[in-house]
Amino acid sequence: MITFCNRQYREYGFLTGPAIWALLLGVLAMAVTACGSSPTTQQPSWLYRNTRAVIGGQVDVTVEITDNANQNSPIAVDLVVVYDEKLMDQLMGMTAGDWFAKRSQIRRDYLDGAGFDSWGWEWIPGQKVPVQKLPLKAAAIGGVVFAKFVTPGAHRSRINPFADVTIFLRENDFAVNIPNDILDNIEFLQD
């Protein structure tokens, strides 16, 4: 037995009562700081993103929609988080049209979220969308956003499933995680 601050503690090798408390406080401090943001970028810290990769967590999806998005038509958007390498390869070969036509069958092929999780929305041009908070499993290997536009094109974008996502829906296409000042100068999105 060891006495510390007038209390008796049992010895467990080098882990005495105070050492155990110090270890627990250290782990708690790391967990708290991992949830913070970097003060210069206001993006989640590297440690926080990598903690999500190990234990899961939550991903924030922010959406910005122009007033003339999808040539002034509603836009169906699906965000897919993938846990199966074969499925990820399959999805990267699909257009948004293929995904929306085949997603029911893909859901039947991968039961109970074994191969992927997906979330779907439909928004109208100019709509203000609150931040979507999605649960994240630790085993994700990739992510894909599909947007159903009336114009031809793949309308697919690969994403990092462990980072927060911003989707910019424009007149003829969309972009993911591109700052607005750069986005405004991209010609193909302003057609």
MARBA-3410 file (N, C-alpha, C, O; in Angstrom, 1 decimal):
191
0.8,-1.2,0.0,0.0,0.0,0.0,0.9,1.2,0.0,1.9,1.3,0.6 ~ 0.4,2.3,-0.7,1.1,3.5,-0.8,0.2,4.6,-0.3,-1.0,4.6,-0.6 ~ 0.7,5.6,0.4,-0.1,6.7,0.9,0.2,7.9,0.1,1.3,8.3,-0.1 ~ -0.9,8.5,-0.5,-0.7,9.7,-1.3,-1.9,10.6,-0.9,-3.0,10.2,-1.0 ~ -1.6,11.9,-0.5,-2.6,12.8,-0.1,-3.5,12.2,1.0,-4.7,12.3,0.9
-2.9,11.6,2.0,-3.6,11.0,3.1,-4.6,9.9,2.7,-5.5,9.6,3.4 ~ -4.4,9.3,1.5,-5.2,8.1,1.1,-4.3,6.9,0.9,-3.1,7.1,0.5 ~ -4.8,5.8,1.1,-4.1,4.5,0.9,-4.4,4.0,-0.5,-5.6,3.9,-0.9 ~ -3.4,3.6,-1.3,-3.6,3.1,-2.6,-2.8,1.8,-2.7,-1.8,1.6,-2.2 ~ -3.4,0.8,-3.4,-2.8,-0.5,-3.7,-1.8,-0.3,-4.8,-2.1,0.4,-5.8
-0.7,-1.0,-4.7,0.3,-0.9,-5.8,0.0,-2.0,-6.8,-0.3,-3.1,-6.5 ~ 0.1,-1.6,-8.1,0.0,-2.5,-9.2,1.3,-2.3,-10.1,1.2,-1.6,-11.1 ~ 2.4,-2.8,-9.6,3.7,-2.5,-10.3,4.0,-1.1,-10.3,3.9,-0.4,-9.2 ~ 4.2,-0.5,-11.5,4.5,1.0,-11.5,3.2,1.8,-11.5,3.3,3.0,-11.3 ~ 2.0,1.2,-11.7,0.8,1.9,-11.7,0.2,2.0,-10.3,-0.6,1.1,-9.9
0.6,3.0,-9.6,0.0,3.2,-8.3,-1.3,4.1,-8.5,-1.6,4.5,-9.6 ~ -2.0,4.3,-7.5,-3.2,5.1,-7.5,-3.0,6.4,-8.2,-3.8,6.7,-9.2 ~ -2.0,7.2,-7.8,-1.8,8.5,-8.4,-1.4,8.4,-9.9,-1.7,9.2,-10.7 ~ -0.6,7.3,-10.2,-0.2,7.1,-11.6,-1.4,6.8,-12.5,-1.4,7.2,-13.6 ~ -2.3,6.0,-12.0,-3.5,5.7,-12.7,-4.3,6.9,-13.0,-4.8,7.2,-14.1
-4.5,7.8,-12.0,-5.2,9.1,-12.2,-4.5,9.9,-13.2,-5.2,10.6,-14.0 ~ -3.2,10.0,-13.1,-2.4,10.8,-14.1,-2.6,10.3,-15.5,-2.8,11.1,-16.4 ~ -2.6,9.0,-15.7,-2.8,8.4,-17.0,-4.2,8.7,-17.5,-4.4,9.1,-18.7 ~ -5.2,8.6,-16.6,-6.6,8.8,-17.1,-6.8,10.3,-17.4,-7.4,10.6,-18.4 ~ -6.2,11.2,-16.6,-6.3,12.6,-17.0,-5.6,12.9,-18.3,-6.0,13.8,-19.0
-4.4,12.3,-18.5,-3.7,12.5,-19.8,-4.6,12.1,-21.0,-4.6,12.8,-22.0 ~ -5.2,10.9,-20.9,-6.1,10.4,-22.0,-7.3,11.4,-22.1,-7.6,11.7,-23.3 ~ -7.8,11.8,-21.0,-8.9,12.8,-21.1,-8.5,14.1,-21.8,-9.2,14.6,-22.6 ~ -7.3,14.6,-21.5,-6.8,15.8,-22.1,-6.6,15.6,-23.6,-6.9,16.5,-24.4 ~ -6.1,14.5,-24.0,-5.9,14.2,-25.4,-7.3,14.1,-26.1,-7.4,14.7,-27.3
-8.3,13.5,-25.5,-9.6,13.4,-26.1,-10.2,14.8,-26.3,-10.8,15.1,-27.3 ~ -10.1,15.6,-25.3,-10.7,17.0,-25.3,-10.0,17.8,-26.4,-10.7,18.5,-27.2 ~ -8.7,17.8,-26.5,-8.0,18.6,-27.5,-8.2,18.1,-28.8,-8.1,18.8,-29.8 ~ -8.5,16.8,-29.0,-8.7,16.2,-30.3,-10.0,16.7,-30.9,-10.1,16.7,-32.1 ~ -10.9,17.2,-30.1,-12.2,17.7,-30.6,-12.2,19.1,-31.0,-13.1,19.7,-31.5
-11.1,19.8,-30.7,-10.9,21.2,-31.0,-10.6,21.5,-32.5,-10.3,20.5,-33.2 ~ -10.6,22.7,-32.8,-10.3,23.1,-34.2,-9.0,23.9,-34.2,-8.6,24.5,-33.2 ~ -8.4,23.8,-35.3,-7.1,24.6,-35.5,-7.5,26.1,-35.5,-8.4,26.4,-36.3 ~ -6.9,27.0,-34.7,-7.4,28.4,-34.7,-7.2,29.1,-36.0,-7.9,30.1,-36.2 ~ -6.3,28.7,-36.9,-6.0,29.4,-38.1,-7.0,29.0,-39.2,-7.4,29.9,-40.0
-7.4,27.8,-39.3,-8.2,27.3,-40.4,-9.6,27.0,-40.0,-10.5,26.9,-40.9 ~ -9.9,26.9,-38.7,-11.2,26.5,-38.2,-11.6,25.1,-38.8,-12.8,24.8,-38.9 ~ -10.7,24.3,-39.2,-10.9,23.0,-39.6,-10.6,22.0,-38.5,-9.8,22.3,-37.7 ~ -11.3,20.8,-38.4,-10.9,19.9,-37.4,-9.4,19.6,-37.4,-8.8,19.4,-38.5 ~ -8.9,19.4,-36.3,-7.4,19.1,-36.2,-7.1,17.7,-36.8,-8.0,16.9,-37.0
-5.8,17.5,-37.1,-5.4,16.3,-37.7,-5.7,15.1,-36.7,-6.2,14.1,-37.1 ~ -5.5,15.4,-35.4,-5.7,14.3,-34.4,-7.2,14.0,-34.4,-7.6,12.8,-34.3 ~ -8.1,15.0,-34.5,-9.5,14.7,-34.5,-10.0,13.9,-35.7,-10.7,12.9,-35.6 ~ -9.5,14.3,-36.9,-9.8,13.5,-38.1,-9.3,12.1,-38.0,-10.1,11.2,-38.4 ~ -8.1,11.9,-37.5,-7.6,10.5,-37.4,-8.3,9.7,-36.3,-8.3,8.5,-36.3
-8.8,10.4,-35.2,-9.5,9.7,-34.2,-10.8,9.2,-34.8,-11.3,8.1,-34.4 ~ -11.4,10.0,-35.7,-12.7,9.5,-36.4,-12.4,8.3,-37.2,-13.2,7.4,-37.2 ~ -11.2,8.2,-37.8,-10.8,7.0,-38.6,-10.7,5.8,-37.7,-10.9,4.7,-38.2 ~ -10.3,5.9,-36.5,-10.1,4.8,-35.6,-11.4,4.4,-34.8,-11.7,3.2,-34.7 ~ -12.1,5.4,-34.3,-13.3,5.1,-33.5,-14.6,5.5,-34.1,-15.7,5.3,-33.4
-14.6,6.1,-35.2,-15.9,6.6,-35.8,-16.2,8.0,-35.3,-15.3,8.6,-34.7 ~ -17.4,8.4,-35.4,-17.7,9.7,-34.9,-18.8,10.3,-35.7,-19.8,9.7,-36.0 ~ -18.6,11.6,-36.1,-19.7,12.3,-36.8,-19.0,13.2,-37.9,-17.9,13.7,-37.6 ~ -19.6,13.3,-39.0,-19.1,14.1,-40.1,-20.2,15.2,-40.4,-21.4,14.9,-40.5 ~ -19.8,16.4,-40.5,-20.7,17.5,-40.9,-20.7,17.7,-42.4,-19.6,17.8,-43.0
-21.8,17.8,-42.9,-22.0,18.1,-44.4,-22.7,19.4,-44.5,-23.8,19.6,-44.1 ~ -21.9,20.4,-45.1,-22.5,21.7,-45.4,-22.8,21.8,-46.9,-22.1,21.3,-47.7 ~ -23.9,22.4,-47.2,-24.4,22.5,-48.6,-24.7,23.9,-48.9,-25.3,24.6,-48.2 ~ -24.1,24.4,-50.1,-24.4,25.7,-50.6,-25.0,25.5,-52.0,-24.4,24.9,-52.9 ~ -26.2,26.1,-52.2,-26.9,26.0,-53.5,-27.2,27.3,-54.1,-27.7,28.2,-53.5
-26.7,27.5,-55.4,-27.0,28.7,-56.1,-28.5,28.8,-56.4,-29.2,27.8,-56.4 ~ -28.9,30.0,-56.8,-30.3,30.3,-57.1,-30.7,29.6,-58.5,-31.9,29.3,-58.7 ~ -29.7,29.3,-59.3,-30.0,28.7,-60.6,-29.4,27.3,-60.7,-29.2,26.8,-61.8 ~ -29.2,26.6,-59.6,-28.7,25.3,-59.5,-29.5,24.3,-60.3,-30.7,24.4,-60.3 ~ -28.8,23.4,-61.0,-29.4,22.4,-61.8,-30.4,23.0,-62.8,-31.5,22.4,-63.0
-30.0,24.1,-63.4,-30.9,24.8,-64.4,-32.3,25.1,-63.8,-33.3,24.9,-64.4 ~ -32.2,25.5,-62.5,-33.4,25.9,-61.7,-34.4,24.7,-61.5,-35.6,24.8,-61.6 ~ -33.8,23.5,-61.3,-34.6,22.3,-61.0,-34.1,21.6,-59.7,-33.0,21.8,-59.3 ~ -35.0,20.9,-59.0,-34.6,20.2,-57.8,-33.4,19.3,-58.1,-33.2,18.8,-59.2 ~ -32.6,19.0,-57.1,-31.4,18.2,-57.2,-31.4,17.1,-56.1,-31.4,17.4,-55.0
-31.4,15.9,-56.6,-31.2,14.7,-55.7,-29.7,14.6,-55.4,-28.9,14.5,-56.4 ~ -29.3,14.4,-54.2,-27.9,14.2,-53.8,-27.8,13.0,-52.8,-28.6,13.0,-51.9 ~ -26.9,12.1,-53.1,-26.6,11.0,-52.2,-25.2,11.1,-51.8,-24.3,11.3,-52.6 ~ -24.9,10.9,-50.5,-23.6,10.8,-50.0,-23.4,9.3,-49.5,-24.2,8.8,-48.7 ~ -22.4,8.6,-50.1,-22.2,7.2,-49.8,-20.9,7.0,-49.1,-19.8,7.5,-49.6
-20.9,6.4,-47.9,-19.6,6.0,-47.2,-19.5,4.5,-47.4,-20.4,3.7,-47.1 ~ -18.3,4.1,-47.9,-18.1,2.8,-48.4,-17.1,2.0,-47.5,-16.1,2.6,-47.0 ~ -17.4,0.7,-47.2,-16.6,-0.1,-46.3,-16.0,-1.3,-47.1,-15.3,-2.1,-46.5 ~ -16.3,-1.4,-48.4,-15.9,-2.6,-49.2,-15.1,-2.1,-50.4,-15.6,-1.3,-51.2 ~ -13.9,-2.6,-50.5,-13.0,-2.1,-51.6,-13.6,-2.4,-53.0,-13.5,-1.5,-53.9
-14.2,-3.5,-53.2,-14.8,-3.9,-54.5,-15.9,-2.9,-54.8,-16.0,-2.5,-56.0 ~ -16.7,-2.6,-53.8,-17.8,-1.7,-54.1,-17.3,-0.3,-54.4,-17.9,0.4,-55.3 ~ -16.2,0.1,-53.7,-15.7,1.4,-54.0,-15.2,1.5,-55.4,-15.5,2.5,-56.1 ~ -14.6,0.5,-55.9,-14.1,0.5,-57.3,-15.3,0.6,-58.3,-15.3,1.3,-59.3 ~ -16.4,-0.2,-57.9,-17.6,-0.2,-58.7,-18.3,1.2,-58.8,-18.6,1.7,-59.8
-18.4,1.8,-57.6,-19.0,3.2,-57.5,-18.2,4.2,-58.3,-18.8,5.1,-58.9 ~ -16.9,4.1,-58.3,-16.0,5.1,-59.0,-16.2,5.0,-60.5,-15.7,5.9,-61.2 ~ -16.7,3.9,-61.0,-17.0,3.7,-62.4,-18.4,4.1,-62.8,-18.7,4.0,-64.0 ~ -19.2,4.5,-61.8,-20.6,4.9,-62.1,-20.7,6.4,-62.3,-20.0,7.2,-61.7 ~ -21.7,6.8,-63.1,-22.1,8.2,-63.1,-23.2,8.3,-62.1,-23.7,7.3,-61.5
-23.7,9.5,-61.8,-24.8,9.7,-60.9,-26.0,9.1,-61.4,-26.8,8.5,-60.6 ~ -26.3,9.1,-62.7,-27.4,8.5,-63.3,-27.4,7.0,-63.0,-28.4,6.4,-62.7 ~ -26.2,6.4,-63.2,-26.1,4.9,-62.9,-26.4,4.6,-61.4,-27.1,3.7,-61.1 ~ -25.9,5.5,-60.5,-26.1,5.2,-59.1,-27.6,5.3,-58.8,-28.1,4.4,-58.1 ~ -28.2,6.4,-59.2,-29.7,6.5,-58.9,-30.5,5.4,-59.5,-31.5,5.0,-58.9
-30.1,4.9,-60.6,-30.8,3.8,-61.3,-30.6,2.4,-60.6,-31.5,1.6,-60.5 ~ -29.4,2.3,-60.1,-29.0,0.9,-59.5,-28.9,0.9,-58.0,-28.6,-0.2,-57.5 ~ -29.1,2.0,-57.3,-28.9,2.0,-55.8,-29.8,1.0,-55.1,-29.3,0.4,-54.1 ~ -31.0,0.8,-55.5,-31.9,-0.2,-54.8,-31.3,-1.6,-54.9,-31.3,-2.3,-53.9 ~ -30.8,-2.0,-56.1,-30.2,-3.3,-56.2,-28.9,-3.4,-55.4,-28.6,-4.4,-54.8
-28.1,-2.3,-55.4,-26.8,-2.3,-54.6,-27.2,-2.5,-53.1,-26.5,-3.2,-52.4 ~ -28.2,-1.8,-52.7,-28.6,-2.0,-51.2,-29.0,-3.4,-50.9,-28.8,-3.9,-49.8 ~ -29.7,-4.1,-51.9,-30.0,-5.5,-51.7,-28.8,-6.4,-51.7,-28.7,-7.4,-51.0 ~ -27.8,-6.0,-52.5,-26.5,-6.8,-52.5,-25.7,-6.7,-51.3,-24.9,-7.6,-50.9 ~ -25.8,-5.5,-50.6,-25.0,-5.3,-49.4,-25.9,-5.0,-48.2,-26.2,-3.8,-47.9
-26.4,-6.0,-47.6,-27.4,-5.9,-46.5,-26.9,-5.3,-45.3,-25.7,-5.4,-45.0 ~ -27.8,-4.6,-44.6,-27.5,-4.1,-43.2,-26.2,-3.2,-43.1,-25.5,-3.3,-42.1 ~ -26.0,-2.4,-44.1,-24.8,-1.5,-44.0,-23.5,-2.2,-44.0,-22.5,-1.6,-43.6 ~ -23.4,-3.4,-44.5,-22.2,-4.2,-44.5,-21.2,-3.6,-45.5,-20.0,-3.6,-45.2 ~ -21.6,-3.1,-46.6,-20.7,-2.6,-47.6,-20.7,-1.1,-47.7,-19.7,-0.5,-48.1
-21.8,-0.4,-47.2,-21.8,1.0,-47.3,-23.0,1.5,-46.5,-23.9,0.8,-46.1 ~ -22.9,2.8,-46.2,-24.0,3.6,-45.6,-24.3,4.7,-46.6,-23.3,5.2,-47.2 ~ -25.5,5.1,-46.8,-25.8,6.3,-47.7,-26.9,7.1,-47.1,-27.8,6.7,-46.3 ~ -26.8,8.4,-47.4,-27.8,9.4,-47.0,-28.3,10.1,-48.3,-27.4,10.5,-49.1 ~ -29.5,10.4,-48.4,-30.0,11.0,-49.6,-30.9,12.2,-49.3,-31.6,12.2,-48.3
-30.8,13.2,-50.1,-31.6,14.4,-49.9,-32.1,14.9,-51.3,-31.5,14.5,-52.3 ~ -33.1,15.8,-51.3,-33.4,16.5,-52.6,-33.6,18.0,-52.2,-34.4,18.3,-51.3 ~ -32.9,18.8,-52.8,-32.9,20.3,-52.5,-33.3,21.0,-53.8,-33.2,20.6,-54.9 ~ -33.9,22.2,-53.5,-34.3,23.1,-54.6,-33.3,24.3,-54.7,-32.6,24.6,-53.8 ~ -33.2,24.9,-55.9,-32.2,26.0,-56.1,-32.5,27.1,-55.1,-33.6,27.5,-54.8
-31.4,27.6,-54.5,-31.4,28.7,-53.6,-31.8,28.3,-52.2,-31.8,29.1,-51.3 ~ -32.1,27.0,-51.9,-32.5,26.6,-50.6,-31.3,26.7,-49.6,-30.2,26.5,-49.9 ~ -31.7,27.2,-48.4,-30.7,27.3,-47.3,-30.8,25.9,-46.5,-31.8,25.6,-46.0 ~ -29.7,25.2,-46.5,-29.7,23.9,-45.9,-28.9,23.9,-44.6,-27.8,24.3,-44.6 ~ -29.5,23.5,-43.5,-28.8,23.4,-42.2,-27.7,22.3,-42.4,-27.8,21.4,-43.2
-26.6,22.4,-41.6,-25.6,21.5,-41.6,-26.1,20.1,-41.2,-26.9,19.9,-40.3 ~ -25.8,19.1,-42.1,-26.2,17.7,-41.9,-25.2,17.0,-41.0,-24.0,17.0,-41.4 ~ -25.5,16.4,-39.9,-24.6,15.7,-39.1,-24.8,14.2,-39.3,-25.9,13.7,-38.9 ~ -23.8,13.5,-39.8,-23.9,12.1,-40.1,-23.1,11.3,-39.2,-21.9,11.7,-39.0 ~ -23.6,10.1,-38.8,-22.7,9.2,-38.0,-21.7,8.5,-38.9,-22.0,8.3,-40.1
-20.6,8.2,-38.3,-19.5,7.6,-39.1,-19.0,6.4,-38.4,-18.6,6.5,-37.2 ~ -18.9,5.3,-39.1,-18.2,4.1,-38.6,-16.7,4.2,-38.9,-16.3,4.8,-39.9 ~ -16.0,3.5,-38.1,-14.5,3.6,-38.2,-14.0,2.8,-39.4,-12.9,3.2,-39.8 ~ -14.7,1.9,-39.9,-14.1,1.0,-41.0,-14.2,1.6,-42.4,-13.9,0.9,-43.3 ~ -14.6,2.8,-42.6,-14.8,3.4,-43.9,-13.5,3.5,-44.7,-12.5,3.8,-44.1
-13.6,3.1,-46.0,-12.4,3.2,-46.8,-12.5,4.3,-47.8,-11.5,4.7,-48.4 ~ -13.7,4.9,-48.0,-13.8,6.0,-48.9,-15.3,6.5,-48.9,-16.1,5.9,-48.3 ~ -15.5,7.5,-49.7,-16.8,8.1,-49.8,-17.0,8.7,-51.2,-16.1,9.1,-51.9 ~ -18.3,8.8,-51.6,-18.6,9.3,-52.9,-19.9,10.2,-52.7,-20.8,9.8,-52.0 ~ -19.9,11.3,-53.4,-21.1,12.1,-53.5,-21.6,12.0,-54.9,-20.9,12.3,-55.9
-22.9,11.7,-55.1,-23.6,11.7,-56.4,-24.6,12.8,-56.4,-25.4,12.9,-55.4 ~ -24.7,13.6,-57.5,-25.7,14.6,-57.6,-26.4,14.4,-59.0,-25.8,14.3,-60.0 ~ -27.7,14.4,-58.9,-28.5,14.1,-60.1,-28.9,15.4,-60.8,-29.9,16.0,-60.5 ~ -28.0,15.8,-61.8,-28.3,17.0,-62.6,-29.0,16.6,-63.9,-28.9,15.5,-64.4 ~ -29.6,17.6,-64.5,-30.3,17.4,-65.8,-29.3,17.4,-66.9,-29.6,16.9,-68.0
-28.1,18.0,-66.7,-27.1,18.1,-67.7,-26.3,16.8,-67.8,-26.2,16.1,-66.7 ~ -25.8,16.4,-68.9,-25.0,15.2,-69.0,-23.7,15.3,-68.2,-23.1,16.4,-68.1 ~ -23.1,14.2,-67.8,-21.9,14.2,-67.0,-21.9,13.2,-65.9,-22.9,12.6,-65.6 ~ -20.7,12.9,-65.3,-20.6,11.9,-64.3,-21.3,12.4,-63.0,-21.9,11.6,-62.3 ~ -21.1,13.7,-62.7,-21.7,14.3,-61.5,-21.5,13.4,-60.2,-22.4,13.1,-59.4
-20.2,13.0,-60.1,-19.7,12.2,-59.0,-18.5,12.8,-58.5,-17.6,13.3,-59.2 ~ -18.3,12.7,-57.1,-17.0,13.2,-56.6,-16.6,12.3,-55.4,-17.4,12.0,-54.5 ~ -15.4,11.9,-55.4,-14.8,11.1,-54.3,-14.5,12.0,-53.1,-14.1,13.1,-53.3 ~ -14.8,11.6,-51.9,-14.5,12.4,-50.7,-13.8,11.6,-49.7,-13.8,10.3,-49.7 ~ -13.1,12.3,-48.8,-12.5,11.7,-47.6,-13.6,11.5,-46.6,-14.2,12.5,-46.1
-13.9,10.2,-46.2,-15.1,10.0,-45.3,-14.8,10.5,-43.9,-15.7,10.6,-43.1 ~ -13.5,10.8,-43.5,-13.2,11.2,-42.2,-13.1,12.7,-42.0,-12.8,13.2,-40.9 ~ -13.3,13.5,-43.1,-13.3,14.9,-43.1,-14.7,15.5,-43.3,-15.5,14.9,-44.0 ~ -14.9,16.6,-42.7,-16.2,17.3,-43.0,-16.3,17.7,-44.4,-15.2,17.9,-45.1 ~ -17.5,17.7,-45.0,-17.7,17.9,-46.4,-18.5,19.2,-46.7,-19.5,19.4,-46.0
-18.1,19.9,-47.7,-18.9,21.0,-48.2,-19.2,20.8,-49.6,-18.3,20.5,-50.4 ~ -20.5,20.8,-50.0,-21.0,20.5,-51.3,-21.5,21.8,-51.9,-22.4,22.5,-51.3 ~ -21.0,22.2,-53.1,-21.4,23.4,-53.8,-22.2,23.0,-55.0,-21.6,22.5,-56.0 ~ -23.5,23.2,-55.0,-24.4,22.9,-56.1,-24.6,24.1,-57.0,-25.0,25.1,-56.5 ~ -24.2,24.0,-58.3,-24.2,25.1,-59.2,-25.1,24.8,-60.4,-25.9,23.9,-60.3
-25.1,25.7,-61.4,-26.0,25.6,-62.5,-26.0,24.2,-63.2,-27.0,23.6,-63.5 ~ -24.8,23.8,-63.6,-24.6,22.6,-64.4,-23.8,21.4,-63.8,-23.8,20.4,-64.3 ~ -23.3,21.7,-62.6,-22.5,20.6,-62.0,-22.3,21.0,-60.5,-22.9,22.0,-60.0 ~ -21.5,20.2,-59.8,-21.2,20.5,-58.4,-19.7,20.3,-58.1,-19.0,19.7,-58.9 ~ -19.3,20.9,-57.0,-18.0,20.7,-56.5,-18.0,20.4,-55.0,-19.0,20.6,-54.3
-17.0,19.8,-54.5,-16.9,19.4,-53.1,-15.6,20.0,-52.5,-14.5,19.8,-53.1 ~ -15.8,20.6,-51.3,-14.7,21.2,-50.5,-13.7,22.1,-51.3,-12.5,22.1,-51.1 ~ -14.3,23.0,-52.1,-13.5,24.0,-52.8,-14.0,25.4,-52.2,-15.2,25.7,-52.2 ~ -13.0,26.2,-51.7,-13.4,27.5,-51.2,-14.1,28.4,-52.2,-13.8,28.3,-53.4 ~ -15.1,29.2,-51.8,-15.9,30.0,-52.7,-15.1,30.9,-53.6,-15.4,31.1,-54.8
-14.0,31.5,-53.1,-13.2,32.4,-53.9,-12.6,31.7,-55.1,-12.4,32.3,-56.2 ~ -12.2,30.5,-54.9,-11.7,29.7,-56.1,-12.9,29.2,-56.9,-12.8,29.2,-58.1 ~ -13.9,28.7,-56.3,-15.1,28.2,-57.0,-15.7,29.2,-58.0,-16.1,28.8,-59.1 ~ -15.7,30.5,-57.6,-16.3,31.5,-58.5,-15.5,31.7,-59.8,-16.0,32.2,-60.7 ~ -14.2,31.2,-59.8,-13.4,31.4,-61.0,-13.3,30.1,-61.8,-12.6,30.1,-62.8
-14.0,29.1,-61.4,-14.0,27.8,-62.2,-15.0,27.9,-63.3,-16.2,28.0,-63.1 ~ -14.6,27.9,-64.6,-15.4,28.2,-65.7,-16.5,27.1,-65.9,-17.6,27.5,-66.2 ~ -16.1,25.8,-65.8,-17.1,24.8,-66.1,-18.3,24.8,-65.2,-19.4,24.3,-65.5 ~ -18.2,25.4,-64.0,-19.3,25.4,-63.1,-20.2,26.6,-63.3,-21.3,26.7,-62.8 ~ -19.8,27.6,-64.1,-20.6,28.8,-64.4,-21.3,28.8,-65.7,-21.8,29.8,-66.1
-21.2,27.6,-66.5,-21.8,27.6,-67.8,-23.2,28.1,-67.8,-23.8,28.1,-68.9
END
